[in-house]
């Protein structure tokens, strides 16, 4: 699982490497040379636990440096000493054992001594750590235990009342034996005035956490017990408050994109007065840098953040000891080490001991089972190790607190055992990592002091913005944790849930991270702490069963054998279920439902009454009055109401468990009588005419009159009038009969209305035939001219290349409207003159719309031309478009005012001409380009370290002159071509400014010359003449270099002349011979005088000795004359 490409890549962060003295040591060596060190040495890279730690040995170099005393940071140790002394003064340690207090006093005295005398930061850090360890070893004085009364917890369960055991392998740091059971509070007597400890008390403002069950009284009725079980929920949710995590988070004053330490959230408190953290998303929607793993080289491991990110806030239960908070107290009091830590180890801050919350037990009498659910995840991976969770549950009975459940789990692994079910969280799928600085993956340790530096960190805000990019966005998903049932014993009045980091040495984050890091995420969504109600349900069903068994004989008396057998079998099923320890609330509720169903079948036989009532119910439930006449419906409804009264009476008998057969028979007779009466009323219902039928009859009857002859020819009107006179009698008869039927209103039958409608229809048919003699005035020719004009306009719109499809559709709609209006006017005209007027007006309106469309098309084309002109600025484009819009508006207004086609065409032509005349010149972008070229050239001059201040000023003046000339030419230009030419000429002139720096080169020659002359003067081996000769050589080399620099025309030539001159000057290294020869002469003369004074020698012996001296002197002189350098 850990051999993936990503894992191997991450392992490189801790791989062992060696580098030889080379490029990596050049910077260090250069530093020591600059400081005047006589020797520089670089040690090999050290290798500790697979981490890459570069350690530079500077001890030898420091021998030649001036001693600088280390600046010590004493703040942390000073504050800790003051805090402990304050607690001694307040008597805080009065309840601690004398031995542990004395050990703390000893450590306190040692810390004070170190504070006053320490020479290094390491001494202070060690003293701080020793003092922390001493405080952790404080032990509370033993107190007398007060045992709670024994409570029977068997309840038919094999596991109830037995000591809870953890089948997982115990570890030295995480087993129950080393955690809750060794809690100094465990088994301790509490305040007599309180039911439980103050730090675990529930609050009245958290109703879901304090739900309790009220059992029915001892003499509760069967109905009360049944209702209680029916209403009983399967689970009681205790943790609703934290589910509104964002609302609660908003009260904690957490800045956007930050992490804040808190000690309470939604009733969850930090364990033992410690702390936990709340994180809020950044403005970009990601959780802050502190909530995701990063390593020494500032690699942020994006895929390693996998938790529920649906909320604005999340809680984090662990804080790692990293570079950022190295002085914080670790859980074991150890001192932070920047390197050399075991693989996967990052220590937890001492104050971060997890969160806990106390809830009220739902039923103290019956006990309950707790189920813990939440969505775990992880925010980092250290050498393949994630931060593991620990979940603990304590039962609280009166003043005793007992650990009943504990488990630990890795959120990145599936699990299903006797304690829990875990579905693993999964890594993200986006980019694996990003870098937020140039920090190398190495540390620098000097004499035990960590001098590692963070290089080019982009900043927290920028890092989080980089994380929020779509391709980088962390998107790992959370898993789920669900505990198996956790039994609270009978008598427990409260229980406490605690969630914390399982292994205090493994927070899942890199201990070498540069930022503070938090892990073990917990969110309020889907965070459930619930109590199973099966024990309560079992108790209720047992009481119901007992009551039914007590009345079993009476219940079965007089009932059929089959229903008795069914009932007895169901009672046996309930008995077996109550003996089953695995049965849960849904089982008990279903058993109750089945038992009551069987009990109800034991009722007196009322089948006949029930069936007859059902038949009457069916008749009553029919609604047959719609569509019936009022009088027959009234009679039917009266019979139905009487039937309803009898149904209610029969139902009383049916529901009466003590009803006699005589009562049932009497009720049956009455029900049958009402059933017969209702059936007769039903048969007497008459179908009424519908509202629509009557409305149609009235409408059609009212329509029996002359038609409108408007728009008809005169001859056809005369014929029609004659035919109408012949039909007057028939029309009158039909109308009178319709009126008589309609006068009956709701009592008019369908048949009556249909008969009257037939006569009206016959009269209408005769009247319609008479109207066929009417002839219309001709309107088609006028409409065709309108249609032709509309088609011509539509074709012109469609042919436009400037209009969009939406604009074409809009223009076509306008033409269509004008055409329709004209056609409608033609249709509405009653004379030939009116038709012609409507036609001409319509054609002119269409011509106007066509002209306006042309203006809009020209406007759109010109605007597109302006938009496509890349040489125009946004402001120039806006100004040009405004001119176009003005010309278009004026043209449209002129077209609308035109009263003839010629006037329309003239206004259109004038508008198109005005729009086409708008041709803007782009100058702003060109001016910006000149400005940019000038600024870039000035920046180039400023960065040229070869130029003196005067040379830079001169060059900048040339740039400014060229820029001003270009700007003036652009401002005076009247065409785009002239503008573009002025831009090109200006940019060329600016770029042509390339100054050559000579002053600094001359200064360098001067400095080198002076240094060499001083060196010659200090050389005691040279004679005056030799020094003069050497200085002359230096002067000659300097003069040649100066002349070369002065003649150079480009920077490269200046640099070459400078380098050549410096080399020539430095090459002058004279050898002192004259003083050496004088010394040989002096020595030879002294030796000859000594020989002459020696009276022990004969003349021949003296002559021989002098010859040897002369020979030695000659050889020495020859050696000096041949020497080319001084032998050191």
Secondary structure, DSSP 8 states (H G I E B T S, - for coil): ---SHHHHHHHGGG------SSHHHHHHHHHHHHTT-S-------EEETTEEE-----HHHHTTS---------HHHHHHHHHHHHHHHHTGGGGB-HHHHHHHHHHHHHHHHHHHH--SHHHHHHHHHHHHHHHHT--B--------------TT-SSTTS-----S---TTTSGGGTGGG-TTTT----TT-SS-GGG---TT-GGGG-------TT--HHHHHHHHHH--SEEE---GGGSHHHHHGGGT--TT-EEEESEETTEEEGGG--EEEEE--TTSS--GGGS-B-TT-EEEGGG-BS--SSSEEEEEEEB--GGGTTS-BTT-----SS---TT-B-BBTT---EEEEEE-S-TTT-EEEEEEE---BS--BTTB---EEEEEEEEETTEEEEEEEEEE-TTS-EESSSEEEE--B--SS-SEEE-S---S---EETTEE-----S---HHHHHHHHTSTTT---BB--EEEE--EEE-TT--EEEEEEEES-TTB-SS-TT-SS--EEEEE-STT-EEEEE-HHHHHHHHHHHHHHHHHTHHHHHTT--HHHHHHHHHHHHHHHHHHT-TT--HHHHHHHHHHHHHHHHTTS---HHHHHHHHHHHHHHH----TTB-HHHHHHHHHHHHHHHHHHHHHHHHHH-TT--HHHHHHHHHHHHHHHHHHHHHHHT--BB--HHHHHHHHHHHHT-S----TTB-HHHHHHHHHHHHHTHHHHHHHHHHHHHHHTTGGG-BHHHHHHHHHHHHHHHHHHHHHHTT--B---HHHHHHHHHHHHHHHHHHHH-SSS-HHHHHHHHHHHHHHHHHHHHHHHH--SHHHHHHHHHHHHHHHHHHHHHHHHHHHHHHHHHHHHH-TTS-HHHHHHHHHHHHHHHHHHHHHHHH--SHHHHHHHHHHHHHHHHT------HHHHHHHHHHHHHHHHHHHH-TTS-HHHHHHHHHHHHHHHHHHHHHHHH--SHHHHHHHHHHHHHHHHT------HHHHHHHHHHHHHHHHHHHH-TTS-HHHHHHHHHHHHHHHHHHHHHHHH--SHHHHHHHHHHHHHHHHT------HHHHHHHHHHHHHHHHHHHH-TTS-HHHHHHHHHHHHHHHHHHHHHHHH--S---
